[in-house]
C-alpha cells in the first residue's frame, strides 16, 4: 500500500469494538497499536510504523527537558497493542476512547503513514475547515 487514504464511518459496538475497513486489513494482519494523537484523535499504527514512532519519541525524550519527557510518558502510558478478530474488529481501551471522545460513530481516516480515529463532530470542527484552503489553492 502506498499510504492510508480515504475515510470510512463505523460505529463502536456495545463492547467498545470497532470494525477496521476491509481495505486496510492486510496492513494489520500482524496486529497494530493505538496511541493518543494530535488534535484529539487516536492513531492506529502498523507494527513497523509504531516501532519507528517509538524510536522517534525516545530520542525526543532523551534530548528534551522535563516537558518533553512528560509528553512521551503520557503517549507511552496510553498506547496499547491491538489484535483483530476474523471480522476485522478490534477493542479500544476505555482510556483511548475517552481521549478521542469516541462514543458512537467513529471516522476511520487515512493519514498516509497511519490511520486516525475521530469523533465525527471533532473531525468536522478541526479538519473540515481545511477544505477552503484547498479550494483557494493554499495547500502547500
C-alpha atoms as an extended CHARMM CRD file, in Angstrom:
* protein
*
       140  EXT
         1         1  UNK       CA              0.0000000000        0.0000000000        0.0000000000  PROA      1               0.0000000000
         2         2  UNK       CA              1.3200000000        3.4340000000       -0.8980000000  PROA      2               0.0000000000
         3         3  UNK       CA             -0.3150000000        5.0320000000        2.0900000000  PROA      3               0.0000000000
         4         4  UNK       CA             -3.5150000000        5.1060000000        4.0620000000  PROA      4               0.0000000000
         5         5  UNK       CA             -6.0780000000        7.3470000000        2.3670000000  PROA      5               0.0000000000
         6         6  UNK       CA             -9.8280000000        7.8190000000        2.4730000000  PROA      6               0.0000000000
         7         7  UNK       CA            -12.3660000000        7.9460000000        5.2590000000  PROA      7               0.0000000000
         8         8  UNK       CA            -14.9450000000        5.4960000000        6.4890000000  PROA      8               0.0000000000
         9         9  UNK       CA            -17.5950000000        5.7590000000        9.1670000000  PROA      9               0.0000000000
        10        10  UNK       CA            -18.2490000000        2.8530000000       11.5090000000  PROA      10              0.0000000000
        11        11  UNK       CA            -19.8480000000        2.5360000000       14.9240000000  PROA      11              0.0000000000
        12        12  UNK       CA            -18.4550000000        1.2290000000       18.1760000000  PROA      12              0.0000000000
        13        13  UNK       CA            -20.3180000000       -1.8460000000       19.3550000000  PROA      13              0.0000000000
        14        14  UNK       CA            -21.5350000000       -2.4100000000       22.9200000000  PROA      14              0.0000000000
        15        15  UNK       CA            -18.1360000000       -3.8920000000       23.8750000000  PROA      15              0.0000000000
        16        16  UNK       CA            -16.1750000000       -0.8610000000       22.6330000000  PROA      16              0.0000000000
        17        17  UNK       CA            -15.0090000000       -2.5870000000       19.4530000000  PROA      17              0.0000000000
        18        18  UNK       CA            -14.6540000000       -1.0340000000       16.0180000000  PROA      18              0.0000000000
        19        19  UNK       CA            -14.5060000000       -2.6670000000       12.5940000000  PROA      19              0.0000000000
        20        20  UNK       CA            -11.4030000000       -1.8910000000       10.5680000000  PROA      20              0.0000000000
        21        21  UNK       CA            -12.3430000000       -1.1560000000        6.9520000000  PROA      21              0.0000000000
        22        22  UNK       CA            -11.5300000000       -4.1750000000        4.7600000000  PROA      22              0.0000000000
        23        23  UNK       CA             -9.1320000000       -2.2470000000        2.5090000000  PROA      23              0.0000000000
        24        24  UNK       CA             -6.7920000000       -1.5910000000        5.4570000000  PROA      24              0.0000000000
        25        25  UNK       CA             -6.8130000000       -5.0750000000        6.9710000000  PROA      25              0.0000000000
        26        26  UNK       CA             -3.8420000000       -6.5430000000        5.0560000000  PROA      26              0.0000000000
        27        27  UNK       CA             -1.5310000000       -3.9360000000        6.6060000000  PROA      27              0.0000000000
        28        28  UNK       CA             -2.6380000000       -5.0140000000       10.0860000000  PROA      28              0.0000000000
        29        29  UNK       CA             -2.5130000000       -8.7950000000        9.7100000000  PROA      29              0.0000000000
        30        30  UNK       CA              0.1450000000       -8.8810000000       12.4560000000  PROA      30              0.0000000000
        31        31  UNK       CA             -1.7780000000       -6.5630000000       14.7680000000  PROA      31              0.0000000000
        32        32  UNK       CA             -1.4100000000       -2.8760000000       15.4060000000  PROA      32              0.0000000000
        33        33  UNK       CA             -1.0120000000       -0.2270000000       18.0780000000  PROA      33              0.0000000000
        34        34  UNK       CA             -3.2900000000        2.5370000000       19.3190000000  PROA      34              0.0000000000
        35        35  UNK       CA             -1.9910000000        5.7860000000       20.7630000000  PROA      35              0.0000000000
        36        36  UNK       CA             -3.2000000000        9.2770000000       21.6040000000  PROA      36              0.0000000000
        37        37  UNK       CA             -2.5650000000       11.6010000000       18.6700000000  PROA      37              0.0000000000
        38        38  UNK       CA             -2.5490000000       15.3160000000       17.9570000000  PROA      38              0.0000000000
        39        39  UNK       CA             -5.7310000000       17.3730000000       17.8230000000  PROA      39              0.0000000000
        40        40  UNK       CA             -7.5980000000       14.8640000000       19.9940000000  PROA      40              0.0000000000
        41        41  UNK       CA             -7.8050000000       11.9190000000       17.6320000000  PROA      41              0.0000000000
        42        42  UNK       CA             -6.4900000000        8.3960000000       18.1810000000  PROA      42              0.0000000000
        43        43  UNK       CA             -3.7780000000        6.9190000000       15.9510000000  PROA      43              0.0000000000
        44        44  UNK       CA             -3.7560000000        3.3200000000       14.7530000000  PROA      44              0.0000000000
        45        45  UNK       CA             -0.2460000000        2.2870000000       13.6950000000  PROA      45              0.0000000000
        46        46  UNK       CA              1.0880000000       -0.7560000000       11.9010000000  PROA      46              0.0000000000
        47        47  UNK       CA              3.7010000000       -2.6100000000       13.9790000000  PROA      47              0.0000000000
        48        48  UNK       CA              6.5690000000       -1.2530000000       11.8770000000  PROA      48              0.0000000000
        49        49  UNK       CA              5.3900000000        2.3410000000       11.9760000000  PROA      49              0.0000000000
        50        50  UNK       CA              4.7280000000        2.1240000000       15.7090000000  PROA      50              0.0000000000
        51        51  UNK       CA              8.3160000000        0.9410000000       16.2280000000  PROA      51              0.0000000000
        52        52  UNK       CA              9.5260000000        3.9700000000       14.2310000000  PROA      52              0.0000000000
        53        53  UNK       CA              7.3130000000        6.3060000000       16.2820000000  PROA      53              0.0000000000
        54        54  UNK       CA              8.6190000000        4.7750000000       19.4930000000  PROA      54              0.0000000000
        55        55  UNK       CA             12.2300000000        5.3730000000       18.4340000000  PROA      55              0.0000000000
        56        56  UNK       CA             11.4780000000        8.9890000000       17.4740000000  PROA      56              0.0000000000
        57        57  UNK       CA              9.7420000000        9.6860000000       20.7740000000  PROA      57              0.0000000000
        58        58  UNK       CA             12.5090000000        8.0270000000       22.7410000000  PROA      58              0.0000000000
        59        59  UNK       CA             15.0610000000       10.2690000000       21.0180000000  PROA      59              0.0000000000
        60        60  UNK       CA             12.8890000000       13.3400000000       21.7380000000  PROA      60              0.0000000000
        61        61  UNK       CA             12.6370000000       12.3220000000       25.3820000000  PROA      61              0.0000000000
        62        62  UNK       CA             16.3820000000       11.9050000000       25.7670000000  PROA      62              0.0000000000
        63        63  UNK       CA             17.1820000000       15.1910000000       24.0200000000  PROA      63              0.0000000000
        64        64  UNK       CA             14.3720000000       17.1860000000       25.6250000000  PROA      64              0.0000000000
        65        65  UNK       CA             13.6110000000       18.5460000000       29.0130000000  PROA      65              0.0000000000
        66        66  UNK       CA             11.0200000000       17.5830000000       31.6160000000  PROA      66              0.0000000000
        67        67  UNK       CA              8.0520000000       18.6840000000       29.4860000000  PROA      67              0.0000000000
        68        68  UNK       CA              9.1640000000       16.5410000000       26.5590000000  PROA      68              0.0000000000
        69        69  UNK       CA              9.6730000000       13.5480000000       28.8480000000  PROA      69              0.0000000000
        70        70  UNK       CA              6.1940000000       14.0340000000       30.3140000000  PROA      70              0.0000000000
        71        71  UNK       CA              4.6250000000       14.0490000000       26.8250000000  PROA      71              0.0000000000
        72        72  UNK       CA              6.4740000000       10.8600000000       25.9160000000  PROA      72              0.0000000000
        73        73  UNK       CA              5.3900000000        9.2240000000       29.1880000000  PROA      73              0.0000000000
        74        74  UNK       CA              1.7740000000       10.1530000000       28.5110000000  PROA      74              0.0000000000
        75        75  UNK       CA              1.9710000000        8.7770000000       24.9560000000  PROA      75              0.0000000000
        76        76  UNK       CA              3.5680000000        5.5070000000       26.0830000000  PROA      76              0.0000000000
        77        77  UNK       CA              1.2960000000        5.0120000000       29.1040000000  PROA      77              0.0000000000
        78        78  UNK       CA             -1.8260000000        5.4550000000       26.9900000000  PROA      78              0.0000000000
        79        79  UNK       CA             -0.7360000000        3.4240000000       23.9530000000  PROA      79              0.0000000000
        80        80  UNK       CA             -1.8170000000       -0.1960000000       23.5800000000  PROA      80              0.0000000000
        81        81  UNK       CA             -1.4590000000       -3.2450000000       21.3800000000  PROA      81              0.0000000000
        82        82  UNK       CA             -4.3440000000       -4.2100000000       19.1230000000  PROA      82              0.0000000000
        83        83  UNK       CA             -5.4610000000       -7.6160000000       17.9410000000  PROA      83              0.0000000000
        84        84  UNK       CA             -8.0760000000       -8.0650000000       15.2360000000  PROA      84              0.0000000000
        85        85  UNK       CA            -10.6700000000      -10.8220000000       15.1110000000  PROA      85              0.0000000000
        86        86  UNK       CA            -11.8220000000      -12.5860000000       11.9320000000  PROA      86              0.0000000000
        87        87  UNK       CA            -14.3660000000       -9.8560000000       11.2200000000  PROA      87              0.0000000000
        88        88  UNK       CA            -11.7000000000       -7.1540000000       11.4580000000  PROA      88              0.0000000000
        89        89  UNK       CA            -12.9330000000       -5.8990000000       14.8210000000  PROA      89              0.0000000000
        90        90  UNK       CA            -10.6230000000       -4.5640000000       17.4890000000  PROA      90              0.0000000000
        91        91  UNK       CA            -11.2100000000       -3.3280000000       21.0140000000  PROA      91              0.0000000000
        92        92  UNK       CA            -10.4750000000        0.2390000000       22.0130000000  PROA      92              0.0000000000
        93        93  UNK       CA             -9.4910000000        0.5230000000       25.6850000000  PROA      93              0.0000000000
        94        94  UNK       CA            -11.6610000000        2.9030000000       27.7160000000  PROA      94              0.0000000000
        95        95  UNK       CA             -8.7980000000        5.3680000000       28.2330000000  PROA      95              0.0000000000
        96        96  UNK       CA             -8.2340000000        5.7060000000       24.4810000000  PROA      96              0.0000000000
        97        97  UNK       CA            -11.9870000000        6.0560000000       23.8020000000  PROA      97              0.0000000000
        98        98  UNK       CA            -12.1330000000        8.8240000000       26.3960000000  PROA      98              0.0000000000
        99        99  UNK       CA             -9.0980000000       10.6060000000       24.9400000000  PROA      99              0.0000000000
       100       100  UNK       CA            -10.6590000000       10.6480000000       21.4550000000  PROA      100             0.0000000000
       101       101  UNK       CA            -14.2060000000       11.3050000000       22.6400000000  PROA      101             0.0000000000
       102       102  UNK       CA            -15.2050000000        8.1320000000       20.7850000000  PROA      102             0.0000000000
       103       103  UNK       CA            -18.6720000000        7.0150000000       21.8190000000  PROA      103             0.0000000000
       104       104  UNK       CA            -20.9300000000        6.0070000000       18.9080000000  PROA      104             0.0000000000
       105       105  UNK       CA            -19.9240000000        6.7310000000       15.3470000000  PROA      105             0.0000000000
       106       106  UNK       CA            -16.2110000000        6.8510000000       14.5590000000  PROA      106             0.0000000000
       107       107  UNK       CA            -14.4890000000        8.1340000000       11.4340000000  PROA      107             0.0000000000
       108       108  UNK       CA            -11.5620000000        5.9730000000       10.3450000000  PROA      108             0.0000000000
       109       109  UNK       CA             -9.3780000000        8.3570000000        8.3560000000  PROA      109             0.0000000000
       110       110  UNK       CA             -6.2760000000        7.6070000000        6.3290000000  PROA      110             0.0000000000
       111       111  UNK       CA             -3.3330000000        9.8140000000        7.3330000000  PROA      111             0.0000000000
       112       112  UNK       CA             -0.7310000000        8.3500000000        4.9450000000  PROA      112             0.0000000000
       113       113  UNK       CA              1.5390000000        6.5050000000        7.4140000000  PROA      113             0.0000000000
       114       114  UNK       CA             -1.1970000000        5.6390000000        9.9510000000  PROA      114             0.0000000000
       115       115  UNK       CA             -4.9340000000        5.6970000000       10.4830000000  PROA      115             0.0000000000
       116       116  UNK       CA             -6.7290000000        8.2060000000       12.6610000000  PROA      116             0.0000000000
       117       117  UNK       CA             -9.9030000000        7.5490000000       14.6280000000  PROA      117             0.0000000000
       118       118  UNK       CA            -12.0470000000       10.6580000000       15.0400000000  PROA      118             0.0000000000
       119       119  UNK       CA            -15.3090000000       11.5780000000       16.6830000000  PROA      119             0.0000000000
       120       120  UNK       CA            -17.1920000000       12.9260000000       13.6210000000  PROA      120             0.0000000000
       121       121  UNK       CA            -18.0440000000       16.2610000000       15.2720000000  PROA      121             0.0000000000
       122       122  UNK       CA            -14.4050000000       16.8640000000       16.2560000000  PROA      122             0.0000000000
       123       123  UNK       CA            -13.2280000000       15.9910000000       12.7390000000  PROA      123             0.0000000000
       124       124  UNK       CA            -15.7920000000       18.4180000000       11.2960000000  PROA      124             0.0000000000
       125       125  UNK       CA            -14.6040000000       21.2130000000       13.5740000000  PROA      125             0.0000000000
       126       126  UNK       CA            -10.8530000000       20.6510000000       13.2610000000  PROA      126             0.0000000000
       127       127  UNK       CA            -10.2390000000       19.1810000000        9.8100000000  PROA      127             0.0000000000
       128       128  UNK       CA            -13.0930000000       20.1650000000        7.5080000000  PROA      128             0.0000000000
       129       129  UNK       CA            -12.1420000000       23.8850000000        7.6130000000  PROA      129             0.0000000000
       130       130  UNK       CA             -9.0500000000       22.9350000000        5.5640000000  PROA      130             0.0000000000
       131       131  UNK       CA            -11.3900000000       22.4150000000        2.5890000000  PROA      131             0.0000000000
       132       132  UNK       CA            -11.4430000000       26.1550000000        1.9220000000  PROA      132             0.0000000000
       133       133  UNK       CA             -7.6210000000       26.1910000000        1.8130000000  PROA      133             0.0000000000
       134       134  UNK       CA             -7.6450000000       23.5300000000       -0.8890000000  PROA      134             0.0000000000
       135       135  UNK       CA            -10.2880000000       25.3770000000       -2.8770000000  PROA      135             0.0000000000
       136       136  UNK       CA             -8.1560000000       28.5180000000       -2.7160000000  PROA      136             0.0000000000
       137       137  UNK       CA             -5.0970000000       26.5770000000       -3.8260000000  PROA      137             0.0000000000
       138       138  UNK       CA             -3.3680000000       27.1410000000       -0.4770000000  PROA      138             0.0000000000
       139       139  UNK       CA             -2.4250000000       23.5370000000        0.2850000000  PROA      139             0.0000000000
       140       140  UNK       CA              1.3350000000       23.8340000000        0.2900000000  PROA      140             0.0000000000
